[in-house]
Amino acid sequence: SFLLYLNKVDSGFLISTDMPYPGRNNDNYVGLVVPEKFKKRWHLIRRPDYLCLNKILEEVDELDVCHYDSDKSYLGRFSTYRKLWPKMKSEGYFISDDIEDNLAFLDFCEEVRRDPVIIQTSDNFGNSKYIGVIVK
């Protein structure tokens, strides 16, 4: 959906980090559903966040939208949120998936003094999932 929008307005770009599952020989599935016409606005980095995020953040001035869906551990989330937040533009949207896993998102919201919007969804099995959103 981000790439659809960027293509429509004909500006901006999306940086994604993603890794195939180790040992499953599924490298060619990462980004498979992205139509070729959208790839000019997309930079896919096939490395774990902890190996490339600092370099990415050095190269960008600010982020309009950040969608976090990576390391699900409390420490992994919280430390990455702290790296991303300073790069967020004023009134930018910070989104985090699967916040029901631990309290990292809510603790981070408290640290940056933002009231989150919590969106309830469900997975393919009917289990509740939650997405958190804050605005800088």
Secondary structure, 3 states (H helix, E strand, C coil): CHHHHHHHHCCCCEEEECCCCCCCCCHHHCCCCCCHHHHHHEEEECCCHHHHHHHHHHHCCCEEEEEECCCCCHHHHHHHHHHHHHHEEEEEEEEECCHHHCCHHHHHHHHCCCCCEEEEEECCCCCEEEEEEEEC
